Amino acid sequence: MELFSGRPENTEGRLAREVRTYDYLDELGIEYTRTDHEPADNMEACNAIDAVLEVVMCKNLFLCNRQKTNFYLLMMPGDKKFKTKELSSQINSARLSFAEPQDMLRYLDIEPGAVSVMGLMNDKEHAVKLLIDEDVLGSDYIGCHPCVCTSSLKMKTSDVIHKFLPATGHEFTTVHLVGED
């Protein structure tokens, strides 16, 4: 894996959703480094990506309530365990579960394995509520996918919070996840 500054020179063969992500970030003046890789389907592959980018990639979970009337994107450190009950009580929602792939595609234009805060640029109706674990907010950098699982980005947390999110019209709720057994 190689580390690159900014968008790929040649976008031929890349999905439109990935190219739109680079266009959006460039338009906002957000600097980022990038690496291309095979889809990461195990922790060893994830750790290799983290090492190249020198950042811990966020675990991004796309969740919904039982009635599928509320959708949430949760950003949390990759090494924390997710406990539904712990989060549900903080956001006053009964019984959260993982949302369906078709909902992920509908609201974020993302497929499983590529869930990322970058997908909020596609949520024009603001149907998805963003939840960010306080430990993610405490990091200088965020690692995430550009709406595909074959590339990963590193950017300043402050740029995501103060430039990217306002441009998408999304706000966030800070959550505290212990993630221990």
VMD Tcl script that draws the C-alpha trace (Angstrom):
set ca {
  {0.00 0.00 0.00}
  {1.16 3.44 -0.89}
  {0.27 6.76 0.72}
  {-1.01 9.53 -1.56}
  {-1.85 13.15 -0.91}
  {-5.35 13.97 -2.16}
  {-7.41 12.47 -4.96}
  {-6.20 9.89 -7.48}
  {-4.63 11.41 -10.60}
  {-6.65 9.04 -12.77}
  {-10.21 8.23 -11.68}
  {-10.89 5.80 -14.52}
  {-12.41 2.58 -13.19}
  {-13.41 4.15 -9.87}
  {-17.05 4.28 -8.79}
  {-18.89 7.58 -9.20}
  {-19.63 7.72 -5.44}
  {-15.89 7.64 -4.70}
  {-15.07 10.36 -7.24}
  {-17.94 12.51 -5.86}
  {-16.37 12.20 -2.40}
  {-13.03 13.55 -3.65}
  {-14.83 16.34 -5.54}
  {-16.75 17.31 -2.40}
  {-13.68 17.31 -0.14}
  {-11.67 19.31 -2.69}
  {-14.52 21.81 -3.07}
  {-14.52 22.32 0.71}
  {-10.73 22.72 0.81}
  {-10.29 19.70 3.08}
  {-6.85 18.13 2.83}
  {-6.56 14.37 3.11}
  {-4.15 11.53 2.56}
  {-5.31 8.34 0.91}
  {-4.32 4.76 0.36}
  {-5.85 2.21 -2.01}
  {-6.21 -1.42 -0.93}
  {-8.19 -4.61 -1.25}
  {-11.40 -4.73 0.82}
  {-10.38 -5.25 4.45}
  {-12.21 -8.33 5.68}
  {-10.12 -9.10 8.77}
  {-8.31 -7.27 11.57}
  {-4.88 -7.93 10.06}
  {-5.87 -6.09 6.87}
  {-7.40 -3.25 8.90}
  {-4.24 -2.93 10.99}
  {-2.13 -2.71 7.81}
  {-4.30 0.15 6.52}
  {-4.07 1.90 9.91}
  {-0.28 1.60 9.81}
  {0.00 3.15 6.33}
  {-2.30 6.06 7.21}
  {-0.93 6.35 10.76}
  {-4.45 6.59 12.15}
  {-6.96 4.22 13.72}
  {-9.87 3.86 11.31}
  {-13.28 4.63 12.78}
  {-15.75 1.84 13.19}
  {-18.86 3.12 11.43}
  {-22.16 1.41 12.16}
  {-25.42 2.13 10.34}
  {-28.26 1.52 12.77}
  {-32.02 1.93 12.98}
  {-34.82 1.58 15.48}
  {-37.22 -1.35 15.33}
  {-39.82 0.59 13.34}
  {-37.20 1.78 10.82}
  {-38.29 5.37 11.36}
  {-34.97 6.59 12.76}
  {-31.57 5.91 11.22}
  {-28.21 6.53 12.87}
  {-24.60 6.55 11.78}
  {-22.36 5.77 14.73}
  {-18.66 6.64 14.60}
  {-16.59 4.95 17.29}
  {-13.00 3.77 17.79}
  {-12.33 0.50 16.02}
  {-11.12 -1.18 19.19}
  {-14.29 -0.55 21.23}
  {-17.07 -3.11 21.46}
  {-20.53 -1.97 20.48}
  {-23.31 -2.57 22.98}
  {-26.78 -1.72 21.77}
  {-28.21 -1.18 25.26}
  {-25.45 1.27 26.17}
  {-26.17 3.46 23.14}
  {-29.98 3.10 23.16}
  {-30.27 4.61 26.63}
  {-28.16 7.65 25.65}
  {-30.25 8.55 22.61}
  {-33.64 7.55 24.09}
  {-34.31 4.92 21.47}
  {-35.69 1.51 22.13}
  {-33.96 -1.44 20.58}
  {-31.43 -0.47 17.93}
  {-30.30 -2.91 15.29}
  {-28.19 -2.86 12.16}
  {-30.02 -1.25 9.26}
  {-30.57 -3.14 6.01}
  {-28.12 -2.78 3.10}
  {-30.88 -1.27 0.93}
  {-31.39 1.50 3.53}
  {-27.66 2.15 3.57}
  {-27.71 2.54 -0.20}
  {-30.90 4.63 -0.15}
  {-29.77 7.16 2.45}
  {-25.96 7.21 2.17}
  {-25.26 5.76 -1.30}
  {-22.92 3.29 0.40}
  {-22.74 -0.49 0.41}
  {-21.85 -2.74 3.36}
  {-18.15 -2.61 4.19}
  {-17.80 1.02 3.11}
  {-19.96 2.81 5.70}
  {-18.44 6.19 6.43}
  {-19.23 9.71 7.59}
  {-18.55 10.71 3.96}
  {-21.90 9.16 3.03}
  {-23.70 12.02 4.78}
  {-22.97 14.19 1.74}
  {-25.54 11.99 -0.05}
  {-28.20 12.32 2.68}
  {-29.90 15.41 1.27}
  {-33.05 14.90 3.36}
  {-31.09 14.58 6.62}
  {-32.74 11.27 7.45}
  {-29.63 9.96 9.21}
  {-28.60 11.19 12.66}
  {-24.86 11.22 13.33}
  {-23.58 9.89 16.66}
  {-19.89 10.28 17.50}
  {-18.15 8.63 20.42}
  {-16.24 11.17 22.51}
  {-12.96 9.30 21.94}
  {-13.24 9.91 18.19}
  {-13.73 13.62 18.85}
  {-10.63 13.59 21.06}
  {-8.41 12.35 18.21}
  {-6.59 14.78 15.93}
  {-7.37 12.69 12.85}
  {-10.20 10.54 11.53}
  {-9.72 7.57 9.23}
  {-12.64 6.64 6.98}
  {-13.63 5.32 3.56}
  {-14.50 7.60 0.62}
  {-17.83 5.73 0.16}
  {-16.03 2.62 -1.15}
  {-14.17 -0.11 0.74}
  {-11.12 -0.16 -1.54}
  {-9.67 3.19 -0.43}
  {-9.18 4.84 2.95}
  {-8.67 8.45 3.94}
  {-7.04 10.31 6.80}
  {-8.16 13.86 7.54}
  {-8.22 16.25 10.47}
  {-11.09 15.65 12.85}
  {-11.60 19.42 13.04}
  {-12.09 19.56 9.25}
  {-14.78 16.87 9.42}
  {-16.54 18.60 12.32}
  {-16.18 22.25 11.26}
  {-16.15 22.06 7.44}
  {-17.60 18.77 6.18}
  {-20.60 18.38 8.51}
  {-21.80 22.00 8.20}
  {-21.57 21.70 4.40}
  {-23.80 18.60 4.50}
  {-26.21 20.25 6.93}
  {-25.71 17.53 9.53}
  {-25.15 18.02 13.23}
  {-23.96 15.32 15.61}
  {-24.63 14.01 19.07}
  {-21.69 13.07 21.27}
  {-22.04 9.68 22.97}
  {-19.99 7.96 25.62}
  {-19.39 4.29 24.91}
  {-17.49 2.23 27.43}
  {-17.36 -0.84 25.22}
  {-16.16 -3.21 27.92}
  {-17.53 -6.62 28.82}
}
mol new
graphics top color blue
foreach p $ca { graphics top sphere $p radius 0.5 }
foreach p [lrange $ca 0 end-1] q [lrange $ca 1 end] { graphics top cylinder $p $q radius 0.2 }
display resetview
